[in-house]
Amino acid sequence: MRLDDWLDGEGSSWDQSAAHTSSGESDRIEIDEDVEPQEVLLRIESCILEFLEELFHHRNAPDISLVSITTRNGTRERTRSLMARQGQGAHGYARLFPILEIAYELVSLGITASQRDVYYRLKTLDIFKSPEQVNQAIQDVASMLQVPSMLLGFSCASRGAVYGPLLVKEEADGEWMDCSMCANNIPGNSRAIANFSFQSAAKYVVVIEKDAIFQRLVDDGFAEHIEGILVTAKGMPDMATRAFLHALTQALPNIIPIAVVDWNPSGVNIFSVYKYGSTRRCSGQYGLSRLQWLAARAALLHGVPNHVLQGPLTGRDKALIISLKAGPLSAEPAVLAELDAMQEMDAKAEIEALYEKVGIDNFTASLAQTLIQQYGT
């Protein structure tokens, strides 16, 4: 089958408008998180065919333009040409093909490889000087194919951890993992997480921005006090942690998801990603639509000494607030009020600012009391 026929719809439903071999403008990238392995293989074959046909007919390697999001909250997009910077761009261009080859092998065999494993396999090639270059090439291929890297067979270690009254079974005939004994790492395979089984009588699942706060709450018995499960992605949530939370709340529909994040634009952005999904991937597949923001909030910070607050807001803070107000949070008056307060005060605060108000030794008990007062026992 000729490539033109394939693109006309006989071979695949893939829309190549988001990653193409021309210098024109690209549409916003739409990541397809439900694509089947056979479709992934067809997309890889199409890329290679298109390259070879262009090379054969025009004697030049075709340019490849990739749509990428340039800010963490997805406020701007740009089209990046792999050939634009000549030598540097050529290296990025060349790196695509070993990655495509490995992805084809992994998908065909139905196996996965960590990004670190891929680096060690490719580091003998002069075009790969660091793990970062391998990771960037993987993301470029994912953008070009409009497929998440995990569906290309590339896995990365999840940053997520979970603790509390929860039993998790990864496979139907597997062992139950008791998360109340100690904090457990969340596996990095988002697709596999969809098949996990969960058992719990917990009333809440508390999503915590920072690992340090997560560890303090674990050590201070917060989970036991509120009869809740604690989860953290140690910063900006990765897909595996979001997939885990989504699967957990689907399996336990009565559990109440609660967020504990900093009172600053970045914290609100993390809350938004947990609740609505990643704007980078244009997907709300793993969103927690019922997620509520517990702390830190302006009301809780009332009485905190001024010297503990951070300010003034940076240019990035101000731009992020504008973007957040224009996004899905625009339908949440309570969150908009918090952003307005940051702007009016020209200040922000980390969750640790509450130590100055309630005392570090009383922080966990105070947070538990606030949660129970707002959401009941």
N, C-alpha and C positions, 0 to 999 in steps of 0.2 A: 504493500500500500504506500502511495506517495504521501509525503508530509502534508501537502495541501489538502488531500482528501481527509487525512486524519484530523486536521484542524477544522475542516468543514463539518465535523461532527460524526464521522463514521467510526472513529476509533476511541474517542474519549469526550467527556463533557467538560474538560478543562478549559477555562477561559484564560488565555495567555496575556490579557491586557495588563496584568500587574507586573509581569516580568517578561521583557521582550527584547528582540535584537534589532533595535532601531534607536534613533536619537530623539524620538518624539516624546510627548508627555505621557506619563503613566497614570492610571487610575489608582485609587487607594487599594492597597493589598488586602485581599480577603483570604485568610488562612482557612483551609478546609480541614477540620479536625476529625471528620468522619470518613475520610477517603479510605477505600479498601486497598490492600497490598497490590493487587493486580493493576489498579489504577495508578498507583505510585510508580510501578515498573514502566507503565506506558508513558508516563510523563518524563521519566528519565530517558527512555528511548527516543521520545520526541525531541528533547533537547539536543541529543547527540546527532540525530538526523538533520535537524535544522542547521546545526553548526557545519556539518559535512556538506550539505547542499549549498550553503552560502559560500563556503570555502571553495567548492568545486566551480560554482558559477562566476564568482567575483574575485577569486584568488586572494581574498582578504578574510581574516577572521572577523565575524560579525561582532558588533558591539553588543554588550549585554547591560541593560539598564535595570536597576533594582530599586523598588520603592522601599524606603526605610523610614521609620519614625525617629525623629531626632531628639525628642525629649522624653523623659521617663513617663510622663502622663499622656503622651501621644498628641500634643497640641500642634505640632507641625510635621509636615512630611517633606521629603525631598527625593528626587530621583538621582541615584548615584550611578554613574557610568563606570564600568570596570576598565574602560579603555581611555578614560579622560586624562589620566596623568601619565600617559605613555608608559615608562618603565615600571613605576609603582603599580599602575593599573594592570599592566601585563602580568605581574606576579599574582595579583588577586584573581585575574582571569584564569591563569594557568592552574591555580589551586582548585578551581571548581571540578576539574576532570578527575583527579584522584578521589575526591570526595564522592562524586557521582558514581564512580566505579565501586567504592566500598559500600555506598548506600544500596546500590543494585544487588550486591552480594548479600548484604544483611537482610534486605527485604525478601529476596528470593529464598533464603534459607530459614527465614522466620526467626532470626536471632537478633540480639542487640550487642552493642559495644559501647563502652564509655568513651567520652571524648578524649580522655587521657590515653586509653588504649589506642585510639586512632592516631594520636600524636606519635606514640612510640612506633607505630607501624610506618608512619610517613616521615619521620624525622631524618631519615637518610637522604631524602630528596632536598635539593638545595633551596627549593621555594618555600619550605617549611622550616622556619628558624625557631619557633616558639609554640607552646600550646595555644596561645592567644590567636595566632594565625590560623591554626586548625579550627578553633572555635568560630572565628569570623567566617571562614570558608563554609563551615557547616550552616551557619545562619544565612549566608548568601545563597546557598543551594536551597535551603528551606524557603527563602523568599522567592527565588526563581520558580520553584515548583509549586508554590502556594500550599505547602504541606508542613506541619510542625516537625521539628527535627526528630522528635521521638518516633514518629511514624516512618522516618527514614532509617530507623534502627539505631539512632544515636541516643544514648542515655547519659544523664548527668546525675550526680549525687544530689538528692534532695537536701535542702537546708532545714526542712521541717522536723519538728519534734512534737510528741504528744505525751500527755501524762494525765492520769485520772482513772475513775471507775469505768473502764472500757475494756471489753474483750474484742480482739480483732483476729480474723482468720483470713489469710491471704488466698488459700485454695480450698476447694470443697472438702478435700480429704486431708487438709493440713491441720496443724496444731493451733489452738487458741493462744494468742499472745495477750498476757495480762498487763495492761498499761498502768495499773495502779501500783505496781512493784517499783518501777523506776521510769524515767523518761525514755521513750523509745523513738528512734529515728523513723521518719516516714519514708517509705520506699520511693524511688525516683521514677518509676514507670507509671505514668498517669493512666494509660489504657488499662493496665492490670488492676489498678486501684478500683476501677468501676465494678470489678467482680469480687471485691472484698465483702466479707460478712461481718456484722457488728452486733454486739450485745451490750446494753448498758441501761441502767435506770437513772442516769444523770439527768438533771433538770436543765443544765446549761452547758454550752461549749463556749469557752472564752478564748477569743483569738487575740494574741498578744503580739505587739509589734516587735519588742526587743527581747533578745535572749536573756539579758541581765534581769529584766523584770520577770520573765518566765521562771528563771531559776529561783529568784527570791520568793515568788508565789508558791512554787513547788516546795521549797524548804520550809516555808511558814505554814503549810497546811491549808492553803487557800482552797484547793480542789475539794478537800474533805469538808471544809466549813460550808461551802456553798452546794456541795453535792454536784460538782461540775467537772468537765473535762477541759484541760488547758492545751492549747495548740499555739505554736509559734513557727514562723518561717524565718526568724532572725533578720527582720528587715522587710524589704519589698518582697511580697509573696511570689514564690516560684509556682509553676504550673502543678507540680506534684502535690504540694501542700493544699492548693486550692481544690484540686481534684479530690483529695482525701476529705476535706471539709464538706464538699458537695455530696460525696457518697455517704458520708456519715449523717448529714442532715436529711438526706433522702431516706436512709434506712431508719432514722429515728425522727419522725416528722414532728413530734411534740417537743423536741429539745429546742431551747431558745439560744440562738447565736448572739454573742455579745463581743464587742471590740474594745480593746484597751490600747490606745495609740497616743502619741504625743499631740499636744495642742499646738500644732504648727501646720503649715500647708503640706509638708511631706507626709505627716501623719494622717491628714485628711485624705491625701491621695492614696495612701496604703489602704485606708478604710474603703475608699471607692473601688479599688481593684478587687478587694475581697468581696464586696457586695455586688458589683456590676461586671466584673471580669476585666481583662486586660485590653485597654484601647490599642495597645501595640498590635494585638492579634485580631482586633475588631471582633472579639468574641465574648459573649457572656455565658458561655457554656458552663463554666464552673462558678457562676455567681451565686452569692448567698443573699437572696432577695429579702430575707427577714432579718438580716444583720442589723443590730442596734449599737450605737456608739455610747458606751458607758463613761469612759474617762480617757484622757483628761479633758474636761469641759470647763468653760469659763466660770460656771457656778461653783465647781469644785475648787477652782484656783482662787476664788474670792478670799482675800485675807493673806495670800502668799506675799511675802515682802517683795517690793519692786525690784530689788537688786537680783532676785532669783529669776525674774523674767528676762528673756533674751530679746534684744532689739537694737536698732530698728530693723524692720523687715528688709531683706536683701532684694535686689532686682529680680532674682529668680523666684523668691517667695511671692512677690507681687504678681509676676507673670503667671505663676502656678495658681494663685487664687483666682485670677481672671478666667483661666482655663477651666478650673474646677466648677466655677459658677455657671459656665456655659455647657457643662457636660451633664451626665445623668443626675448629679446631685442638685441640679437646678429645681428638681421637683421635691426637694426635702428642705422645708423652711427652717427646721431646727439646725441643720448643718450649715445652711447659708447664714444663719444668725451668728454661728461660731466664726465663720470666715469674716463676716462684717466686723465682729468684735476685734479680731486680729488686726484688721485694717485700721479701725478707729483708734486702737491703742498703739498701733505700730509696734506690736510686740508678739512674742510667741513663747511657748514654754514646753519643756520636756516633762514626761510623766513624773520624773524624779523630783520635780519642783514641789510635789505634794509632801515630800519628806519634811520640808521646812514648815509646813502647816500642821501636819498631824504627828510628826516625828517618825523617824525611820522604823522604829520598833513597832509602831502602831499602824504603819501603812497598810499592811495586808488586812488587818481587822477592819480598818476604816473603809477600804475598798469593798470588802465583803458586805459590810453593813449598807453601803450605798447601793450595791447590786440588789440586795434583798429588799430594801426599801422601794426600789423602783420596779422590780419585777416579781416580788413575792418569794415565798419560801417553797 
